[in-house]
Amino acid sequence: MARPRDHQSTELRRLALATVFPGFDGTTPPAWLLELAAEGLGGAVLFGRNVDPDGGDDAVREMTGRLHDAGPHLLVAVDEEGGDVTRLDVATGSTFPGSAALGAVDDVDLTRDVATALGVRLRGVGVDLNLGPVADLELDPRNPIVGVRAFGAEAELVARHVAAFVVGQQSAGVGAAVKHFPGHGATDEDSHVTMPTVTSSRELLEARELVPFRAALEAGAQVVMTAHILLPALDPDLPATLSPAVVDGLLRRELGFDGVVMTDGMDMYAISRTVGHEEGAVLALLAGVDALCLGGDSTDRDLVERVVAAVVRAVTEGRLPYGRLAQAAERLARLVAWSRRPVPPVPVDDEAGRRAAARAIVSGGRVALTADPLVLELEDEPSIAAGQVPWGVGTPLRRRWPGTVVVTVHEDGPDPVLVAASHAARPLVVALRAARRRAWQRDAVAALRTLRPDLVVVDHDLPSGPEVLGDLYVLTYGSSLVGAEAAADLLTAGRGAGGPAGTARTAAAPA
């Protein structure tokens, strides 16, 4: 395809705009976003900061309606993974269990039911594209970005649940963006704050990391999101997002994917603090990417205009072929057409989320409480991907038994042993979600168990080791609200409040 004669044409600007997906601040779309939507902006990404906690889904629906009215071809995207990563339920915690819980149950029909229910809710509030599911493997317990967001550590298990999630969600008319290609699991670093390196060989990638992505493509995933990671086995110099060898070579040519490729957030360190937003946008398009996600808190019209200008300039200077930009815009137009098609009604299990969370629960020992407890919640900074979202069994326990006392403990205080000693007559529950990575939490549990050997640990993360869990524990496999409620049902069964006793799976403490 030849480049246009007038390189500053409205058409060229429209093509560049079509590739950009910014975030924005506030619970109503700002004027600049609506103006760019009318010009042909490709999409907008919703975050927790955009969701009015008082307005709920109705407010989200009104907001997406304004965006669609301003730009009929604009795609509204959101990170709604369930579990620890939720935007719609940022004020309360997710009403859907996350991937780790679904993988722990390992029932693909249940995973598909949950994904279908999530897709119906998303479509109902005007979302076109969900930035999920996570197809990474949980390979390193120190990994700060994957963890409970993965279905598990075994490639075939993750593959079957990723495929089921894609099918379920897309049956409701909401596109799935599987991430983070070609796999972010085998690192202990976060690409939000550095440039992680995955040292897996090409052979290991084929046998392990790529298996879930192949399954997702076979299931018809509309979008693949790239990872900002270095993989020397594929490209020793450029992160996957900017690498022609990874995007055009591996994903396009070898795996045969002709749908939309989207970047992870360009505001993340691995892009914004290295080549920068503008050059990163050009290099990503050159690599074969179609959609540029600009989701950070600093996103505004100026940033969008600088990125668009850089793309236009790259075309006019001959660095970026016009045909490559037009191809990206055309793929996005196909995604718009897919998302706007009529979708037949699908059977939805409205209780799928709660049912899945309850089935994921694992308990050890007799954990049912007989009196109002003291709950110590060992707080930790959330991952950047998840953001600050309420978590923990304390709130649902207090709803059932108003006499429950909940105390949040940080690394710098208060002293959990002193707090427990001041409530010696109460059963003690310790809720945590970072003990695998935080020594202070392991030390706190050890000190508390010396004082109170009868304490119950509720682990809202992937299971800690037996030295943390002890003999009395509840595992939720994530920090969803429904997971916390299922744990509270189990703990309160002894006094007839909550769910029936004995509904959880039981298992020995993980090694």
Buried (B, 14 or more C-beta within 10 A) or exposed (E): EEBBEEBEEEBBBBBBBBBBBBBBBEBBBEEBBBEBBEBBBBBBBBBBBBBBEEEBBEBBBBBBEBBBEBBEBBBBBBBBBBBBBBBBBBBBBBBBBBBBBBBBBBBBEBBBBBBBBBBBBBBEBBBBBBBBBBBBBBBBBEBBBBBBBBBBBBBEBBBBBBBBBBBBBBBBBBBBBBBBBBBBBBBEBBBBBBBBBBEBEEEBBEEBBBBBBBBBBEBEBBBBBBBBBBBEBBBEEBBBBBBBBBBBBBBBEEBEBEBBBBBBBBBBBBBBEBBBBBBBBBBBBBBBBBBBBBBBEEBBBEBBBBBBEBBBBBBBEEBBBBEBBBBBBBBBBBBBEBBBEEBEEEEBBEEBBBBBBBBBBBBBBEBBBEEBBBBBBBBBEBBBBBBEBBBBBBBBBBBBBEEBBBBEBEBEEEEBBEBBEEBEEBBBBBBBBBBBBBEBBBEBBEBBBEBBEEBBBBBBBBBBEBEBBBBBBBBBBBBBBBBBBBBBBBBBBBBEBBBEBEBBEEEEBBE
